[in-house]
Amino acid sequence: MTNDSVHQLARPIGYIYIMNEEFNEQLKQKLDNLKEQNIQEKIQLLSNEAIQKEPEARVARENIEVLHQSL
């Protein structure tokens, strides 16, 4: 293999390496965005669940208070 052949191969390989690095960075950013979105959705679901269960929690606290008073 001649020096010219090596240089002809080196350019495309370097280009592929750079493109791969850029692609990996884009994928990492997308993954980070999806993780953040997933966490935000989970927070919203838990908040909604807490709001829905608040009446049950209030009744439970009232029952606890009644039981404490009966001691």
Buried (B, 14 or more C-beta within 10 A) or exposed (E): EEEEEEEEEEEEEEEEEEEEEEEEEEEEEEEEEEEEEEEEEEEEEEEEEEEEEEEEEEEEEEEEEEEEEEE
